[in-house]
Every structure is written in structure tokens, then in C-alpha cells.
Amino acid sequence: MSSQVVAPRIRGFICLNAHPAGCAVNVQRQVALAEQGTGGGRWGRALVIGASTGYGLASLISAVFGYGADAVALCLERAPQGDKPGSAGWYNLAEVGRAARAKGRKVTTLNGDAFSSQAKDDAVAALRALGGPVDVVIYSLASPRRVDADGKSWSSVLKPLGGTYRSKSIDLNKDVVNEITIEPASGDDIEATVKVMGGEDWQAWMDRLAKEKVLAPGCRTVAYSYIGPELTHPIYTNGTIGRAKAHLEATAKVLHAGLSPSGGGAWVSVNKALVTQASSAIPVVPLYISLLYKVMKAKGTHEGPIEQIVRLFRDHVGPGKTPQLDAQGRIRIDDWEMAPDVQKAVADLWPTITTENLLAASDYAGFKQEFRSLFGFEVPGVDYTKPVELDVAL
């Protein structure tokens, strides 16, 4: 056992440690919201691929505590070792498991590479051990790298297509507004990004589950995406990531054709911009989120991951719900972010932002606080002067 006082170790958009108690309190808050926000009905079993943070964690919590599901949660997280804390995702899932046991529910956590055949083998076995087929599969993988069975490695990149991209951003190490320049992608960059972040692995998961006969009749599956405002389109929607997301949407249509005859379906949900370790690493996005949060909080429409997923399940993909789709067949729970008045307010603020007025004119302070809270720091109700046990089991 190893108990110690844990202080944050943060470098720009990277946090090197996590606070077990803070992560547990974050999960407890999400559990409470999931229990209150259900749209009715129950699922027997759920599989969440990429379940340890952000939208994946919120999906796991909503399925288990909002809809009574037993669940298999797949993650790739760092275990605590001696006096070194585990990762935030490790502590998040440890608390989900504890809370589930307290309510008589079962959550099996698998720590491994979701791209691998072994992870798929383990998930099939875990679903069978839970007693039956799966009613809902959430694909929320956010990995920057993939290694194929033959050992070939692919790494995604965030680059524009066709020309150099220049824009404002925030230097998170220095808390200053600067100008960034990103050179365009090559063909190899596009291929690698689609390989990692497109729909190929989602398809492989669903094909494997179908082959093993562990998909329940009427099974629903959802993968998560993002579109965002015009000011980020060159680096995101119209860049390498956008090509991967287009592949994800095409995959959803293929999967939907296979699932719909039994009453199921496959959809891509376009979600709201949020503070995550991944989004914090994307140039331009931290500044955009800082402005977006200021505007949406003032309007009372701001949502975090759990609020978004509660709404997604309640209104679109929960038991018995019929998803409302846009013209491209996507679920849009980014609708409040993309409301014309919200986007106009952000666009009006964008050219005025400088280092000198960053804190006053945006919610950059909120951005930083929310980033720290992802790792269990600056969470209300936690005494950070007290030693905390690091050796927490999944």
C-alpha cells in the first residue's frame, strides 16, 4: 500500500499524474446525474470501447447507472506502481466498478489495446460471462496510434489539406496567445490518420461480435465525432481528421444496413467541443473552447460529457428511442454549440483576443480548471493536503 499527498504535475497539455480521490468524486457526480437523467427502459449488457475518460466514461456510467446494464469496459490505462500514481482513467474505472458493485451491477474492465485481436477475444469472453448478448456498443476510442497484427504501426496526424494553415492559438505552457503555422498533409498522413481514427476498427469489432453471436436482436452501436465551427474547419473537418471522420460516417451506414433488419442500428453522434487531453493538444481548439465556454455558460447551455451523453441516450439511442438525424444521417448533440447566436458571439470575440485580455474576455481560467479536474485536481470537496491511497484496484 502507498499513501501520499499528490500534487499535479502539468506541462502544457500533458498532466503526468492523477489524484485518486479527485477522480472518484468526479465519477460520483456523473453517476448521480446518470441516475436522474434516464429516458426510461433498460439494457441488459453494454460494451464501451474507450471507456475510461470523457465521452466513453460518461457512456459507461449512463448505461450502467441510467439503464441498469451490466457492462464490459475496455481501456488502455496505467496502473499505479509503488509511489507512482496510476492514470486518471485507471482511477475513474476503479470508482465505476466500486459504485456498480454497491448497486448490485457488474462491470468487467479490460485493460488492453482495442485494436488488437486479443482485446476482441477478451471482450467476447467477458460478455458471455455476464450472461448474454450485448444491447449497446459504444465506440469511443481516441488513440493516436495503431499497430496492426503484422506489426505495422500507424500514427494519426492533425494537418490541413492542400495548403498551409495559420491561426491564433494559446501556448498552454506560457498562457499567451500566439500565431501557429501548420504545413499541409501528405498522402501517407491521410492514410495513416484514416487507419487510426476512421471506421475500420469499429467495423472489425461489430463483425467479430456478430460472428461470435453476442449481438442482441435490436443491438445499437454509436461512434463519436466532432465537426466544429468554420474557424477550425481547415485544421479539423477539412483536414486529415475530417477524412477519418468521413470514413467513420461511411462505416456507420454499412453497419446500420446490417443491424436495422433486427430493429437495431448504427450511428455517428456529433458531440460538443470539450476539454480533454486530446482536444488540448489540438492547435486553435483551446482558444476556441475558452470562448465557447464563456458564451455557453452565460446562456446557460453549457454541457459536460455526462450531460451530453445523458441527453444522447434519453433523446436518441436509449431503449425504444428513435434517433433524430441530420441530412447526412448523423445525430447532432452539438446543436447547442452550433446554434447561430452562440457561433456569432464566439466569432465576434475571436479577433479581439490577445494575451493581455485572455483571462477577462474568455473562460481560459475555466478551461485550465476543467483540464486539471480531468486528472482529479481542483475538484470541489477534495482535501488535497491529505495523503491518499494510490494502490487502487480496477
C-alpha positions in Angstrom: 0.0 0.0 0.0 1.2 3.5 -0.8 -0.4 6.6 0.6 0.9 10.1 -0.1 -0.1 13.7 -0.8 -0.5 14.1 -4.6 0.2 17.4 -6.3 -0.4 18.0 -10.0 2.5 17.7 -12.4 1.4 19.5 -15.5 3.3 20.6 -18.6 1.2 22.4 -21.2 -1.4 20.0 -22.4 0.0 17.0 -20.6 -0.7 16.0 -17.0 1.8 13.4 -15.7 -0.1 12.2 -12.7 -3.6 11.8 -11.2 -5.4 12.1 -7.9 -7.4 9.0 -6.9 -9.8 10.8 -4.6 -10.5 13.6 -7.1 -11.2 11.1 -9.9 -13.6 9.2 -7.6 -15.5 12.4 -6.8 -15.8 13.2 -10.5 -17.2 9.8 -11.2 -19.7 10.0 -8.3 -21.0 13.3 -9.7 -21.6 11.7 -13.1 -23.3 8.7 -11.5 -25.7 10.9 -9.7 -26.6 12.7 -13.0 -26.9 9.5 -14.9 -29.4 8.1 -12.4 -31.5 11.3 -12.6 -31.4 11.7 -16.4 -32.7 8.4 -17.8 -35.4 8.4 -20.5 -36.8 5.1 -19.3 -36.2 1.4 -20.3 -33.3 -0.9 -19.5 -30.4 -2.5 -21.3 -29.1 -6.0 -20.3 -25.5 -5.5 -21.3 -23.3 -2.8 -22.7 -19.8 -2.7 -24.3 -17.9 0.5 -24.2 -14.7 0.6 -26.2 -12.6 3.5 -24.9 -14.4 3.7 -21.5 -12.0 5.4 -19.2 -12.4 9.2 -19.8 -14.5 11.8 -21.5 -17.4 10.7 -23.6 -16.6 7.0 -23.2 -16.6 7.2 -19.4 -19.9 9.1 -19.5 -21.4 6.5 -21.8 -20.3 3.7 -19.5 -21.8 5.5 -16.5 -25.0 6.3 -18.3 -25.5 2.7 -19.5 -24.8 1.2 -16.1 -26.5 3.7 -13.7 -29.1 5.1 -16.0 -30.2 2.0 -17.8 -29.3 -0.8 -15.4 -26.8 -2.5 -17.8 -24.0 -4.9 -16.8 -21.0 -3.8 -18.8 -17.7 -4.6 -20.3 -15.4 -1.5 -20.3 -12.3 -1.5 -22.5 -9.4 0.8 -21.7 -5.7 1.2 -22.0 -4.5 2.8 -18.8 -1.5 2.9 -16.5 -1.7 1.0 -13.2 -0.3 2.6 -10.0 3.2 1.3 -9.2 4.6 1.8 -5.7 4.7 5.6 -5.0 3.7 6.4 -8.6 0.0 7.1 -9.2 -1.9 5.3 -11.9 -3.5 7.3 -14.7 -6.8 9.2 -14.3 -8.6 6.6 -16.4 -7.5 3.8 -14.1 -8.9 5.6 -11.1 -12.1 6.6 -12.9 -12.8 3.0 -13.8 -11.9 1.8 -10.3 -14.6 4.0 -8.9 -17.1 3.0 -11.6 -16.5 -0.6 -10.5 -16.9 0.1 -6.8 -20.1 2.1 -7.4 -21.5 -0.7 -9.6 -20.8 -3.4 -7.0 -22.5 -1.3 -4.4 -25.7 -1.3 -6.5 -25.5 -4.9 -7.5 -24.3 -4.4 -11.0 -21.4 -5.9 -12.8 -18.7 -4.0 -14.7 -15.8 -6.0 -16.2 -12.9 -3.8 -17.1 -10.4 -5.0 -19.7 -7.1 -3.1 -19.9 -5.6 -3.6 -23.3 -5.1 -2.4 -26.9 -8.6 -2.1 -28.5 -7.1 -2.5 -32.0 -5.8 -6.0 -31.1 -7.4 -9.4 -31.7 -6.7 -10.2 -28.1 -8.9 -7.4 -26.8 -11.8 -8.6 -29.0 -11.3 -12.2 -27.8 -11.4 -10.9 -24.2 -14.5 -8.8 -24.7 -16.4 -11.7 -26.2 -15.5 -13.9 -23.3 -16.4 -11.2 -20.8 -19.8 -10.7 -22.4 -20.5 -14.4 -22.3 -19.5 -14.4 -18.7 -22.0 -11.6 -18.0 -24.7 -14.0 -19.2 -25.8 -12.9 -22.6 -25.6 -10.8 -25.8 -24.9 -7.1 -25.8 -27.6 -4.5 -26.3 -25.5 -1.4 -27.0 -21.9 -1.0 -28.2 -20.3 2.4 -27.8 -17.1 3.1 -29.8 -15.3 6.0 -28.2 -11.7 5.2 -29.0 -9.3 8.2 -29.0 -5.9 6.6 -29.7 -3.2 8.4 -31.7 -1.5 5.2 -32.8 -2.4 1.8 -34.1 -0.3 -1.3 -34.5 -1.7 -4.0 -36.9 -1.4 -7.7 -36.4 1.5 -7.8 -38.7 3.4 -5.3 -36.6 2.9 -2.3 -38.9 2.4 0.9 -37.0 0.2 3.9 -38.0 0.1 7.3 -36.3 -2.6 9.9 -36.9 -1.7 13.5 -37.6 -3.6 16.7 -37.3 -2.8 18.6 -40.5 -4.7 20.7 -43.1 -5.1 19.6 -46.7 -3.9 21.5 -49.7 -2.3 24.5 -48.1 -0.5 25.9 -45.0 -2.8 26.8 -42.1 -2.3 29.9 -39.9 -4.4 31.0 -37.0 -4.4 32.1 -33.4 -3.8 29.6 -30.6 -2.8 29.5 -26.9 0.6 28.5 -25.8 -0.5 26.4 -22.8 3.0 26.4 -21.3 3.1 30.2 -21.2 -0.6 31.2 -21.2 -0.1 33.5 -24.1 -2.0 34.0 -27.4 0.3 33.3 -30.3 0.2 32.6 -34.1 0.6 29.0 -35.2 1.5 27.6 -38.7 0.8 24.1 -39.8 2.1 22.7 -43.1 -0.3 20.5 -45.2 -0.5 16.8 -45.0 0.9 14.2 -47.4 -1.0 11.3 -48.8 0.7 9.0 -46.3 -0.5 11.3 -43.5 -4.1 11.0 -44.7 -3.9 7.2 -45.0 -2.4 6.8 -41.5 -5.0 9.1 -39.9 -7.9 7.3 -41.5 -6.4 3.9 -40.4 -6.2 5.1 -36.8 -9.3 7.3 -36.5 -11.7 6.0 -39.2 -14.2 3.3 -39.0 -12.1 0.2 -39.8 -11.7 -0.9 -36.2 -15.3 -0.2 -35.3 -16.3 -2.4 -38.3 -13.9 -5.1 -37.1 -15.4 -5.0 -33.6 -19.0 -5.3 -34.8 -18.1 -8.0 -37.3 -16.4 -10.0 -34.6 -19.3 -9.6 -32.2 -21.8 -10.7 -34.9 -19.6 -13.7 -35.8 -19.5 -14.8 -32.2 -23.3 -14.3 -31.9 -23.0 -11.9 -28.9 -25.1 -9.1 -30.5 -28.6 -9.0 -29.1 -31.5 -8.5 -31.6 -32.0 -4.8 -31.9 -28.4 -4.0 -30.8 -27.5 -0.4 -31.2 -24.0 1.0 -31.8 -22.8 4.6 -31.7 -19.4 6.1 -32.5 -18.5 9.7 -31.6 -17.3 12.5 -33.9 -16.9 16.3 -34.0 -17.4 18.9 -36.7 -17.0 22.3 -35.0 -17.1 25.9 -36.3 -15.8 27.2 -39.6 -12.7 28.7 -38.0 -11.4 25.2 -37.1 -12.5 23.5 -40.3 -9.1 23.9 -42.1 -7.3 22.1 -39.3 -10.1 19.6 -38.3 -13.2 19.0 -40.5 -11.4 19.7 -43.8 -8.1 18.2 -42.7 -6.8 14.8 -42.1 -9.1 14.2 -39.1 -12.0 15.1 -41.3 -11.1 12.4 -43.8 -11.0 9.9 -40.9 -14.4 11.1 -39.6 -15.9 10.8 -43.2 -14.7 7.2 -43.2 -16.3 6.7 -39.8 -19.7 8.0 -41.1 -19.4 5.7 -44.2 -18.8 2.8 -41.8 -21.9 3.7 -39.8 -24.1 3.3 -42.9 -22.6 -0.1 -43.7 -23.2 -1.2 -40.1 -26.7 0.2 -40.0 -27.7 -1.8 -43.0 -26.7 -5.0 -41.2 -28.3 -4.1 -37.9 -31.5 -2.4 -38.9 -33.4 -5.6 -40.1 -33.5 -6.8 -36.5 -34.5 -3.4 -35.2 -31.1 -2.2 -34.3 -28.9 0.5 -35.9 -25.5 2.2 -36.1 -25.0 5.9 -35.9 -22.3 8.6 -35.6 -23.1 11.1 -32.9 -21.5 14.6 -33.4 -20.8 15.9 -30.0 -19.9 19.2 -28.4 -16.3 20.5 -28.0 -15.0 19.7 -24.6 -11.8 20.0 -22.6 -9.9 16.7 -22.9 -6.2 15.8 -23.1 -6.7 15.2 -26.8 -8.5 18.4 -27.6 -6.0 20.4 -25.5 -3.3 19.2 -27.9 -5.0 20.5 -31.0 -3.9 24.0 -32.1 -6.6 26.6 -32.1 -9.1 24.4 -30.1 -8.1 25.5 -26.5 -8.7 29.1 -27.5 -12.0 28.3 -29.3 -13.2 26.2 -26.2 -12.3 29.1 -23.9 -14.5 31.4 -25.9 -17.2 28.8 -26.4 -17.5 28.1 -22.7 -17.7 31.7 -21.8 -20.6 32.2 -24.3 -22.5 29.0 -23.4 -22.1 29.4 -19.7 -23.6 32.9 -20.0 -26.5 31.5 -21.9 -27.0 28.6 -19.6 -26.5 26.0 -22.3 -23.1 24.6 -21.4 -22.8 20.8 -21.0 -20.0 18.5 -20.0 -19.6 14.9 -21.1 -22.1 13.4 -18.8 -24.8 15.9 -19.6 -24.2 15.4 -23.3 -24.4 11.6 -23.1 -27.5 11.6 -20.8 -29.2 13.7 -23.5 -27.9 11.5 -26.3 -29.3 8.3 -24.6 -32.5 10.0 -23.4 -33.5 11.6 -26.7 -31.9 9.4 -29.4 -30.4 6.0 -28.7 -31.7 4.8 -25.4 -34.1 1.8 -25.3 -37.1 2.4 -27.5 -35.9 5.8 -28.8 -35.8 6.8 -32.5 -32.7 8.9 -33.3 -33.3 12.3 -34.8 -30.8 12.7 -37.7 -29.4 15.5 -39.8 -29.4 15.4 -43.6 -26.2 13.3 -43.6 -27.7 10.7 -41.2 -25.8 11.9 -38.1 -27.1 12.5 -34.6 -26.3 16.1 -33.6 -25.9 16.7 -29.9 -23.6 19.6 -30.8 -26.7 21.5 -31.6 -26.5 23.9 -28.7 -22.8 24.6 -29.5 -23.6 25.2 -33.2 -26.6 27.5 -32.5 -26.2 30.6 -34.7 -26.3 33.0 -31.8 -23.6 31.0 -30.0 -21.3 30.9 -33.0 -21.8 34.6 -33.8 -20.8 35.5 -30.2 -17.7 33.4 -30.5 -16.8 34.7 -33.9 -17.2 38.3 -32.6 -14.9 37.6 -29.7 -12.2 35.8 -31.7 -10.4 38.7 -33.4 -10.4 40.7 -30.1 -8.5 38.2 -28.1 -4.9 39.0 -27.0 -2.6 37.7 -24.3 -3.5 40.8 -22.3 -7.3 40.3 -22.3 -7.3 36.5 -22.5 -8.5 35.9 -18.9 -11.0 38.7 -18.9 -12.5 38.1 -22.4 -12.6 34.3 -22.4 -13.1 31.4 -20.0 -9.5 30.4 -20.2 -9.4 30.1 -16.4 -12.3 27.6 -16.7 -10.5 25.7 -19.4 -7.5 25.3 -17.1 -9.6 24.3 -14.1 -11.5 21.7 -16.2 -8.3 20.3 -17.6 -6.9 19.8 -14.1 -10.2 18.2 -13.0 -9.8 15.6 -15.7 -7.0 14.2 -13.6 -8.7 14.6 -10.2 -7.2 18.0 -9.3 -9.1 21.1 -8.3 -12.3 19.1 -7.7 -14.6 20.7 -5.2 -14.9 18.7 -1.9 -11.5 17.1 -2.1 -8.8 17.9 0.6 -5.6 17.9 -1.3 -3.5 18.3 1.8 -4.3 14.8 3.0 -2.4 11.7 1.9 -4.4 9.4 -0.4 -4.0 5.7 -1.2 -2.5 5.2 -4.7 -2.8 1.5 -4.9 -6.4 1.2 -6.1 -7.5 -1.9 -8.0 -9.7 -1.9 -11.0 
